[in-house]
Amino acid sequence: MATMPYGKHKGKALSALPADYIKWCLSDMEHLREPLRVALTAELERRESTQSEPGDERANEPADEPSAAPRQTATAEVSVRARALVRTELSKVLRKMAAELDRMA
C-alpha cells in the first residue's frame, strides 16, 4: 500500500488522505517526484470512479482499508503508469538533445 512519505500525513495510506490535501499536493508542490504524483493522481481517479451520483461528496472521503487483491492491482496500475510516464519524459529529453546536437553540427 502506498503511503505519504513526508509532511503532515507522513506514513498514512494515500487512500486515507483527505481529497483536498491530495489536490493541494498535485497543484502546489512543484518538486513532487513522479512516482508519488502518479500514485496521488491514481487515488483521485479511483475516488472519482467510485462516485455514485454527480455532486456526491463520498468520493472525496478517504477509502476504507482495501483488501490485498485491489491493492496489488492498484500497485501494478501505478507501476505501469509510472513506467509509461518515464518513457514519455525520456523521449522528450532525447528529442531535445538530438535537436541540440543537430543545431551544433
Long-range contacts (C-beta under 8 A, 24 or more apart in sequence): 1-66, 1-71, 2-39, 2-43, 2-74, 2-75, 2-78, 5-36, 13-65, 14-39, 14-40, 14-43, 15-43, 15-46, 15-62, 15-63, 15-65, 15-66, 16-62, 16-63, 17-43, 17-62, 18-60, 18-62, 19-44, 19-47, 19-59, 19-60, 19-61, 20-60, 34-82, 34-85, 34-86, 34-89, 35-78, 35-82, 38-78, 38-81, 38-82, 38-85, 39-78, 42-74, 42-77, 42-78, 42-81, 46-74
